[in-house]
Amino acid sequence: MGEEIEGGSFSRSQRQRYREKVHGCLEVLAEMLAGSSFDAEEPLTGCEVELNLVDEHFQPLLRNLAVLEEIADPAFQTELGSYNIELNLPPTSFTGRGPLDLEQELRRSLNAAEARANRCGAHTVMVGILPTITAEHLAAEGWMSPSARYAALNAAILAARGEDIPIEISGTERLSIEATTLAPESACTSAQLHLQVAPEDFARTWNAAQVLAGPQLALGANSPFFLGRQLWQETRSELFLQSTDTRSVELRNQGVRPRVWFGERWITTVLDLFEENVRYFPALLPEVDGEDPRTVHASGAAPSLRELRLLNGTIYRWNRPVYDVVDARPHLRVENRVLPAGPTVLDVVANAAFFYGVLWTLRSEESPIWSRMSFRAAEDNFHRCARWGTRATVHWPGLGEVGVCDLVLHRLLPMAHAGLESWGVAAEARERYLGVIEARARTGRNGAWWQAATVRALEAAGTDRPTALRRMLRHYCQAMHSNEPVHTWQVPASRVLGP
């Protein structure tokens, strides 16, 4: 949810000053891009994984501060919901044995966190939406983590909308509720992938990531249930969009952009995205710091551009541009926010290898695919894949309408292998992780498929929906800790799942 802020209410003069600072930051960023101010060494990758906390009955546990105190590792932080925590791994190289090292580090961190969380009566779960969450949990007094930023963001989004937020999702079943807080958004947990990018490579990288977003989501879908209803294969994407929507019906009809945004065009420079942010989105957290970015830049140092970053942190693009300063050196990243968390560490790293490999190939093509594909087609692919998962059909240049699994097997997997090989990723790593993606595409089985199939089997045996979700989640957690990829998980018989 971004960096912390100091206050929660803002005056009109603060908002005016913030707007002025944002425009000044944008001008300085343009000057920096015109020069050679950015770190352009070997691109590093990063990973964030958001986790749910449950109790011994696999119900949401609203005690993340106690769990974090027990974990005692600064790599773990709060998230919006008090039943969420987030793991942030340090940047690393993906070359050589990089993916294998990432899997080992993720497992080590998560296993250690699970063992310490157990001391608080908690278990950690990697899943896009916690299947056992209920309206009562989201209405509980302590649903939100104590944080000035979270409280201010919750107040700002509700104030900007001026009314309760309707959430209506029609999928396998239908959900229609009215939200009075951001609590439904806290149900959305993801695995976010970062890639450091040189300014001259940013536009091609971001465009390629947008093209890939649909197939990427179809293979990784892991969020079929929310509030007891089976909705989309990746319900999280639509729930996130609706639960943070600051627009009234009238503003939507006028074409005002949502803050959870796929975008609307291919770009030619990273500045296009930051300019869109400033042009289209009013500030939600207009906190101003004392830095003069122009003076800092003129001195040869790297400005923080904090106001521009605060604005960017409240616009939830599925592929978000990131400006950051590390060790006094500025750099740019693409933050890929498409994927849900889980199901296993192996699945998470396989998703990352597939994303980075295809991305590397797509952005290097002489005739880029986005020159032959409309932006709207890429967006439509994304929504189709969120709704239907591995059963989705997508539009692809040269192929027309094609099943997403066929596209992956015959077009995208060869790209992923070629991209990782050209990047210098070890053959052992390529075969391990892309083998998981291939098997998932051949079987059509991802986390969403397994969750839905297991609940159907339980209900067919006479189990009611809440009990079926709880029993399914218990077995999910056992399989998650096995680190066997989700396409190999069997749909267990009712007697195996127990009471």
C-alpha positions as CSV (number, residue, x, y, z in Angstrom):
1,M,0.0,0.0,0.0
2,G,3.0,2.3,-0.1
3,E,5.1,4.4,2.3
4,E,3.8,5.8,5.6
5,I,2.5,9.3,6.0
6,E,2.4,11.6,9.0
7,G,-1.1,13.1,8.9
8,G,-4.6,12.1,7.9
9,S,-6.3,15.4,7.1
10,F,-5.2,17.9,4.5
11,S,-6.1,21.6,4.1
12,R,-6.9,23.3,0.8
13,S,-3.6,25.1,0.8
14,Q,-1.8,21.7,1.3
15,R,-3.6,20.3,-1.7
16,Q,-2.6,23.3,-3.8
17,R,1.0,23.1,-2.7
18,Y,1.0,19.4,-3.3
19,R,-0.2,19.9,-6.9
20,E,2.6,22.4,-7.5
21,K,5.2,20.0,-6.1
22,V,3.9,17.1,-8.2
23,H,4.2,19.2,-11.4
24,G,7.7,20.2,-10.3
25,C,8.7,16.6,-9.7
26,L,7.4,15.7,-13.1
27,E,9.5,18.4,-14.7
28,V,12.6,17.2,-12.9
29,L,11.9,13.6,-13.8
30,A,11.7,14.7,-17.5
31,E,15.1,16.4,-17.1
32,M,16.6,13.3,-15.5
33,L,15.3,11.1,-18.3
34,A,16.9,13.4,-20.9
35,G,20.2,13.0,-19.2
36,S,22.0,9.9,-18.0
37,S,21.0,10.0,-14.4
38,F,19.8,6.4,-13.9
39,D,21.3,3.2,-12.7
40,A,21.8,1.2,-15.9
41,E,23.7,-1.9,-14.6
42,E,22.5,-5.4,-14.9
43,P,18.7,-5.4,-14.3
44,L,17.8,-6.7,-10.8
45,T,14.5,-8.5,-9.9
46,G,12.5,-8.3,-6.8
47,C,9.5,-10.1,-5.3
48,E,6.8,-9.2,-2.7
49,V,4.4,-11.8,-1.4
50,E,1.2,-10.9,0.5
51,L,0.0,-13.4,3.0
52,N,-3.2,-14.1,4.9
53,L,-3.3,-15.1,8.6
54,V,-5.8,-17.7,9.8
55,D,-6.4,-19.3,13.2
56,E,-6.6,-23.1,14.0
57,H,-10.1,-23.2,12.4
58,F,-8.8,-21.6,9.2
59,Q,-10.8,-18.4,9.8
60,P,-9.2,-14.9,9.3
61,L,-7.0,-13.9,12.3
62,L,-7.0,-10.1,12.9
63,R,-3.7,-10.0,14.8
64,N,-1.0,-9.1,12.3
65,L,0.9,-6.8,14.8
66,A,1.3,-9.7,17.3
67,V,2.4,-12.0,14.5
68,L,4.9,-9.5,13.1
69,E,6.3,-9.0,16.6
70,E,6.8,-12.7,16.9
71,I,8.4,-13.0,13.4
72,A,10.7,-10.2,14.2
73,D,12.0,-9.8,10.7
74,P,12.0,-6.4,9.0
75,A,11.4,-8.1,5.6
76,F,7.8,-8.7,6.9
77,Q,5.5,-5.7,7.1
78,T,1.8,-4.9,7.7
79,E,-0.7,-4.7,4.9
80,L,-4.1,-3.0,4.8
81,G,-6.0,-5.8,6.5
82,S,-5.1,-6.8,10.1
83,Y,-5.2,-10.4,8.8
84,N,-2.5,-9.7,6.2
85,I,1.2,-9.4,6.2
86,E,3.7,-8.9,3.4
87,L,7.1,-10.3,2.7
88,N,9.6,-8.1,0.8
89,L,12.7,-9.9,-0.6
90,P,15.8,-7.8,-1.4
91,P,16.6,-7.2,-5.1
92,T,18.7,-9.9,-6.7
93,S,20.0,-11.1,-10.1
94,F,17.8,-13.6,-12.0
95,T,20.8,-14.9,-14.1
96,G,22.5,-18.2,-13.5
97,R,20.9,-20.0,-10.6
98,G,18.9,-16.9,-9.6
99,P,15.4,-18.5,-9.8
100,L,16.6,-21.5,-7.8
101,D,18.1,-19.2,-5.2
102,L,14.8,-17.2,-5.1
103,E,12.8,-20.4,-4.5
104,Q,15.2,-21.4,-1.6
105,E,15.1,-17.9,0.0
106,L,11.3,-17.7,-0.3
107,R,10.8,-21.1,1.3
108,R,13.3,-20.3,4.1
109,S,11.6,-17.0,4.9
110,L,8.0,-18.3,4.7
111,N,8.8,-21.5,6.7
112,A,10.5,-19.4,9.4
113,A,7.5,-17.0,9.5
114,E,5.0,-19.9,9.7
115,A,6.9,-21.5,12.6
116,R,6.9,-18.2,14.6
117,A,3.3,-17.3,13.6
118,N,2.3,-20.7,15.1
119,R,3.4,-19.4,18.5
120,C,0.6,-16.8,18.3
121,G,-1.9,-19.4,17.2
122,A,-1.6,-18.3,13.6
123,H,-1.0,-19.9,10.2
124,T,0.1,-18.1,7.0
125,V,-1.6,-18.7,3.7
126,M,-0.5,-17.8,0.2
127,V,-3.8,-17.4,-1.7
128,G,-5.3,-14.6,-3.9
129,I,-8.5,-14.3,-1.8
130,L,-8.9,-16.1,1.5
131,P,-11.8,-18.5,0.9
132,T,-13.1,-18.4,4.5
133,I,-13.4,-14.6,4.8
134,T,-17.0,-13.4,5.6
135,A,-18.8,-10.1,5.7
136,E,-18.6,-10.3,9.5
137,H,-14.8,-10.4,9.4
138,L,-14.8,-7.4,7.0
139,A,-17.1,-5.4,9.3
140,A,-15.1,-6.2,12.5
141,E,-13.9,-3.1,14.3
142,G,-10.2,-4.2,14.0
143,W,-10.2,-5.2,10.3
144,M,-7.7,-2.5,9.4
145,S,-4.0,-2.4,10.4
146,P,-3.3,0.6,12.6
147,S,-1.6,3.1,10.3
148,A,-2.1,6.7,9.4
149,R,-1.7,5.9,5.7
150,Y,-4.3,3.2,5.7
151,A,-6.8,5.3,7.7
152,A,-6.2,8.3,5.5
153,L,-6.5,6.3,2.3
154,N,-9.7,4.7,3.5
155,A,-11.2,8.1,4.4
156,A,-10.0,9.7,1.1
157,I,-11.4,7.1,-1.2
158,L,-14.8,7.1,0.5
159,A,-14.9,10.9,0.6
160,A,-13.9,11.1,-3.1
161,R,-16.8,8.8,-4.0
162,G,-19.2,10.5,-1.6
163,E,-21.3,7.4,-1.1
164,D,-21.0,3.7,-0.2
165,I,-19.1,1.5,-2.8
166,P,-21.3,-1.1,-4.6
167,I,-19.5,-4.3,-5.5
168,E,-21.3,-6.4,-8.1
169,I,-19.6,-9.4,-9.7
170,S,-21.3,-12.0,-11.9
171,G,-19.5,-15.2,-12.6
172,T,-20.3,-18.8,-11.8
173,E,-22.4,-17.2,-9.0
174,R,-23.4,-13.6,-8.3
175,L,-22.3,-11.2,-5.6
176,S,-23.9,-7.9,-4.8
177,I,-22.9,-5.9,-1.7
178,E,-22.4,-2.3,-0.5
179,A,-19.0,-1.5,1.1
180,T,-18.7,1.3,3.6
181,T,-14.9,0.9,4.0
182,L,-11.9,-0.4,2.0
183,A,-12.2,-3.8,3.8
184,P,-13.1,-5.8,0.6
185,E,-9.9,-4.5,-1.0
186,S,-7.9,-6.0,1.9
187,A,-9.1,-9.5,0.8
188,C,-6.9,-9.2,-2.4
189,T,-3.4,-10.6,-1.8
190,S,-0.8,-10.8,-4.6
191,A,2.7,-11.8,-5.6
192,Q,4.3,-8.8,-7.1
193,L,7.3,-9.0,-9.4
194,H,9.8,-6.2,-10.0
195,L,12.2,-5.7,-12.8
196,Q,14.7,-2.9,-12.9
197,V,14.7,-1.3,-16.4
198,A,17.0,1.3,-18.1
199,P,15.0,4.4,-19.2
200,E,15.6,3.6,-22.9
201,D,14.1,0.1,-22.4
202,F,11.2,1.0,-20.3
203,A,8.5,1.6,-22.9
204,R,9.2,-1.7,-24.7
205,T,9.2,-3.6,-21.4
206,W,6.0,-2.0,-20.1
207,N,4.2,-2.6,-23.4
208,A,5.3,-6.2,-23.5
209,A,4.1,-6.7,-19.9
210,Q,0.7,-5.4,-20.9
211,V,0.5,-7.8,-23.8
212,L,1.4,-10.7,-21.5
213,A,-0.9,-9.7,-18.6
214,G,-3.9,-11.8,-19.9
215,P,-2.1,-15.1,-20.4
216,Q,-0.1,-14.6,-17.3
217,L,-3.2,-14.2,-15.2
218,A,-5.0,-17.2,-16.8
219,L,-2.2,-19.5,-15.8
220,G,-1.8,-18.1,-12.3
221,A,-5.5,-17.6,-11.3
222,N,-6.0,-18.5,-7.7
223,S,-9.0,-16.5,-6.4
224,P,-12.3,-18.1,-7.3
225,F,-14.2,-17.4,-4.0
226,F,-15.2,-14.3,-2.2
227,L,-17.7,-14.1,0.7
228,G,-18.7,-17.7,0.1
229,R,-19.5,-17.2,-3.6
230,Q,-17.8,-18.7,-6.6
231,L,-17.2,-15.8,-9.0
232,W,-14.3,-15.4,-11.5
233,Q,-11.3,-17.6,-11.8
234,E,-9.3,-14.6,-10.6
235,T,-12.0,-12.6,-8.7
236,R,-9.2,-10.6,-7.1
237,S,-8.7,-8.4,-10.2
238,E,-12.4,-7.3,-10.4
239,L,-12.8,-7.0,-6.7
240,F,-9.7,-4.8,-6.4
241,L,-11.0,-2.5,-9.2
242,Q,-14.5,-2.1,-7.7
243,S,-13.6,-1.9,-4.0
244,T,-11.2,1.1,-4.6
245,D,-13.3,2.9,-7.2
246,T,-13.6,6.6,-6.3
247,R,-16.0,7.3,-9.2
248,S,-19.7,7.8,-8.9
249,V,-21.9,6.4,-11.7
250,E,-21.9,9.9,-13.3
251,L,-18.1,10.1,-13.3
252,R,-17.8,6.7,-14.9
253,N,-20.3,7.7,-17.6
254,Q,-18.0,10.8,-18.3
255,G,-15.1,8.5,-18.9
256,V,-13.1,9.3,-15.7
257,R,-10.4,6.7,-15.2
258,P,-10.5,4.2,-12.3
259,R,-7.6,4.1,-9.9
260,V,-7.2,0.3,-10.6
261,W,-6.3,0.7,-14.2
262,F,-5.1,-1.4,-17.1
263,G,-4.3,1.8,-19.0
264,E,-5.5,3.1,-22.4
265,R,-2.5,3.2,-24.8
266,W,0.9,1.9,-25.7
267,I,3.7,4.2,-24.5
268,T,6.9,5.6,-26.0
269,T,8.5,6.6,-22.7
270,V,8.0,6.0,-19.0
271,L,7.2,9.7,-18.7
272,D,3.9,8.9,-20.5
273,L,2.7,7.0,-17.5
274,F,3.7,9.6,-14.9
275,E,2.1,12.4,-17.0
276,E,-1.1,10.4,-17.2
277,N,-1.0,10.1,-13.4
278,V,-0.7,13.8,-13.0
279,R,-3.2,14.6,-15.7
280,Y,-6.0,12.2,-14.7
281,F,-5.8,11.5,-10.9
282,P,-6.4,13.9,-8.0
283,A,-4.3,13.4,-4.9
284,L,-5.7,11.1,-2.2
285,L,-2.7,11.7,0.2
286,P,-1.4,15.2,-0.6
287,E,1.4,15.3,2.0
288,V,4.3,17.6,1.1
289,D,7.9,17.3,2.3
290,G,10.6,19.9,2.4
291,E,12.7,18.7,-0.5
292,D,13.2,21.0,-3.5
293,P,13.7,18.4,-6.2
294,R,15.1,20.9,-8.7
295,T,17.8,22.1,-6.3
296,V,18.7,18.5,-5.4
297,H,18.9,17.5,-9.0
298,A,21.0,20.6,-9.9
299,S,23.5,19.6,-7.1
300,G,24.1,16.2,-8.9
301,A,22.2,14.2,-6.2
302,A,19.1,12.1,-6.8
303,P,15.8,13.7,-5.7
304,S,13.3,11.6,-3.9
305,L,10.4,13.0,-5.9
306,R,8.2,12.0,-3.0
307,E,5.0,13.7,-4.0
308,L,5.1,12.1,-7.4
309,R,5.8,8.7,-5.8
310,L,2.9,9.2,-3.3
311,L,0.5,9.9,-6.2
312,N,1.9,6.9,-8.1
313,G,1.3,4.7,-5.0
314,T,-2.4,5.4,-5.1
315,I,-2.9,4.5,-8.7
316,Y,-3.0,0.7,-9.0
317,R,-1.9,-0.1,-12.5
318,W,-1.5,-3.8,-13.2
319,N,2.0,-3.0,-14.5
320,R,3.1,0.1,-12.5
321,P,6.1,2.3,-13.2
322,V,8.3,2.8,-10.1
323,Y,10.9,5.5,-9.6
324,D,13.1,4.8,-6.6
325,V,16.4,5.8,-5.1
326,V,18.7,3.2,-3.6
327,D,22.2,4.0,-2.2
328,A,21.8,7.5,-3.6
329,R,21.3,6.2,-7.2
330,P,17.9,6.5,-8.9
331,H,16.4,3.7,-11.0
332,L,13.2,2.7,-12.7
333,R,11.3,-0.5,-12.3
334,V,8.2,-2.2,-13.8
335,E,6.1,-3.5,-10.9
336,N,4.0,-6.4,-12.2
337,R,0.9,-6.6,-10.0
338,V,-1.1,-9.1,-12.1
339,L,-0.6,-12.3,-10.1
340,P,-2.4,-13.6,-7.0
341,A,-0.3,-15.1,-4.2
342,G,0.4,-18.8,-4.1
343,P,-0.4,-21.6,-4.3
344,T,3.2,-22.8,-3.5
345,V,6.6,-21.2,-3.6
346,L,7.4,-23.4,-6.6
347,D,4.4,-22.1,-8.4
348,V,5.3,-18.5,-7.5
349,V,8.8,-18.8,-8.9
350,A,7.5,-20.6,-12.0
351,N,5.2,-17.7,-12.6
352,A,8.1,-15.3,-12.3
353,A,10.3,-17.3,-14.7
354,F,7.5,-17.4,-17.3
355,F,6.9,-13.7,-16.9
356,Y,10.5,-12.6,-17.1
357,G,11.3,-15.0,-19.9
358,V,8.5,-14.0,-22.2
359,L,9.0,-10.4,-21.4
360,W,12.7,-10.6,-22.3
361,T,11.8,-12.0,-25.7
362,L,8.8,-9.7,-26.5
363,R,10.7,-6.5,-25.7
364,S,13.6,-7.6,-27.9
365,E,11.6,-8.3,-31.1
366,E,12.4,-6.0,-34.0
367,S,8.8,-5.8,-35.0
368,P,7.1,-5.6,-31.6
369,I,3.8,-7.4,-31.1
370,W,2.1,-4.3,-29.8
371,S,2.5,-2.7,-33.3
372,R,0.2,-5.4,-34.6
373,M,-2.2,-5.6,-31.6
374,S,-4.6,-2.9,-30.3
375,F,-4.3,-1.9,-26.7
376,R,-8.0,-2.7,-26.3
377,A,-7.4,-6.2,-27.4
378,A,-4.7,-6.6,-24.7
379,E,-7.2,-5.2,-22.1
380,D,-9.9,-7.5,-23.3
381,N,-7.6,-10.5,-23.1
382,F,-6.9,-9.5,-19.5
383,H,-10.5,-9.4,-18.5
384,R,-11.3,-12.7,-20.3
385,C,-8.5,-14.5,-18.6
386,A,-9.5,-13.1,-15.2
387,R,-13.0,-14.4,-15.7
388,W,-12.3,-17.8,-17.3
389,G,-8.7,-18.7,-16.4
390,T,-7.2,-21.5,-18.4
391,R,-10.6,-21.9,-20.3
392,A,-10.2,-18.4,-21.8
393,T,-9.8,-17.6,-25.4
394,V,-7.7,-14.6,-26.3
395,H,-6.9,-12.6,-29.4
396,W,-3.3,-12.9,-30.7
397,P,-1.8,-11.3,-33.8
398,G,-1.3,-13.9,-36.6
399,L,-3.5,-16.5,-34.7
400,G,-6.8,-14.7,-34.3
401,E,-8.9,-16.2,-31.5
402,V,-7.0,-18.9,-29.7
403,G,-7.3,-20.9,-26.4
404,V,-4.9,-19.4,-23.9
405,C,-3.4,-22.8,-23.0
406,D,-2.7,-23.5,-26.7
407,L,-1.1,-20.0,-27.0
408,V,1.1,-20.7,-24.0
409,L,2.2,-24.2,-25.2
410,H,2.9,-23.3,-28.8
411,R,3.9,-19.7,-28.8
412,L,4.8,-18.3,-25.3
413,L,6.7,-21.1,-23.7
414,P,9.3,-21.2,-26.6
415,M,9.6,-17.4,-26.0
416,A,10.1,-17.9,-22.3
417,H,12.9,-20.5,-22.9
418,A,14.6,-18.3,-25.4
419,G,14.3,-15.2,-23.2
420,L,15.7,-16.8,-20.1
421,E,18.5,-18.4,-22.1
422,S,19.5,-15.1,-23.6
423,W,19.4,-13.6,-20.1
424,G,21.8,-16.2,-18.9
425,V,19.5,-18.2,-16.7
426,A,20.8,-21.7,-16.0
427,A,19.3,-24.6,-18.0
428,E,18.5,-26.4,-14.7
429,A,16.3,-23.5,-13.6
430,R,14.7,-23.0,-17.0
431,E,13.6,-26.6,-17.2
432,R,12.4,-26.8,-13.6
433,Y,10.2,-23.7,-13.6
434,L,9.0,-23.6,-17.3
435,G,8.2,-27.3,-16.9
436,V,5.7,-26.4,-14.2
437,I,4.1,-23.8,-16.6
438,E,4.0,-26.4,-19.4
439,A,2.3,-29.0,-17.2
440,R,-0.2,-26.4,-15.9
441,A,-1.1,-25.4,-19.5
442,R,-1.4,-29.0,-20.6
443,T,-3.8,-29.9,-17.8
444,G,-5.6,-26.6,-17.5
445,R,-5.2,-26.9,-13.7
446,N,-4.2,-23.9,-11.6
447,G,-5.0,-22.8,-8.1
448,A,-8.5,-21.6,-9.0
449,W,-9.4,-24.9,-10.8
450,W,-8.3,-26.9,-7.7
451,Q,-10.2,-24.8,-5.2
452,A,-13.4,-24.9,-7.2
453,A,-13.2,-28.6,-8.0
454,T,-12.5,-29.5,-4.3
455,V,-15.4,-27.4,-3.1
456,R,-17.7,-29.0,-5.7
457,A,-16.6,-32.5,-4.6
458,L,-17.4,-31.7,-1.0
459,E,-20.7,-30.2,-1.8
460,A,-21.6,-33.2,-3.9
461,A,-21.0,-35.3,-0.8
462,G,-23.5,-33.2,1.2
463,T,-21.2,-30.6,2.8
464,D,-22.6,-27.0,3.1
465,R,-20.6,-24.2,1.5
466,P,-19.0,-22.7,4.6
467,T,-17.8,-26.1,5.8
468,A,-16.6,-27.0,2.3
469,L,-14.6,-23.8,2.1
470,R,-13.0,-24.4,5.5
471,R,-12.1,-28.0,4.7
472,M,-10.8,-27.1,1.3
473,L,-8.6,-24.4,2.8
474,R,-7.2,-26.8,5.4
475,H,-6.1,-29.2,2.6
476,Y,-4.9,-26.3,0.5
477,C,-2.5,-25.3,3.4
478,Q,-1.2,-28.8,3.7
479,A,-0.5,-29.0,-0.1
480,M,1.0,-25.4,0.0
481,H,3.6,-26.6,2.5
482,S,4.5,-29.6,0.4
483,N,5.7,-27.3,-2.3
484,E,4.4,-29.7,-5.0
485,P,3.1,-27.6,-7.9
486,V,-0.6,-27.1,-7.9
487,H,-1.3,-28.9,-11.2
488,T,-0.3,-32.1,-9.4
489,W,-2.7,-31.6,-6.5
490,Q,-5.4,-34.3,-6.5
491,V,-9.0,-33.4,-5.7
492,P,-9.3,-35.4,-2.4
493,A,-12.4,-37.4,-1.5
494,S,-14.6,-36.0,1.3
495,R,-13.4,-38.6,3.8
496,V,-9.8,-37.5,3.2
497,L,-10.5,-33.9,4.0
498,G,-12.1,-34.9,7.3
499,P,-14.6,-33.0,9.4
